[in-house]
Amino acid sequence: MAERNLRGMRLGSQSLQSEEGVEFVSRRRSTYRTADGSTFEVTFAADAEIPEVWESPRTGQEGRLVGEDGALVETEEVETKAPRTHWDMLLERRTRAELEELLQERLELLRARRGEEAAKAPRKSA
């Protein structure tokens, strides 16, 4: 039985689909330069947003995008507004003194409740 050959198509070597009616997307090549001066190219779709930084497939170093004129591309950094935290929103509604007072009231309430629970719970004797 070991001498029999499997007959049929080789797996992964040929596709059964035809390329009829297939249109490939237009592409463009972008050049990146690493810190040591070596360059490499990466192919992207023509309508894709090209990243400013890309990792070199050969060396693993970080490469910066090179423009058509040969200079490194510098994009303007847009100022982003820091997101408001819960603390910021709380300070818009109350002063710090009011918050301290509310905190003390809540702590007293919690401590009183714990004292009552401790008094209600039966004590275990050893």
Disulfide bonds with the S-S distance in Angstrom:
none
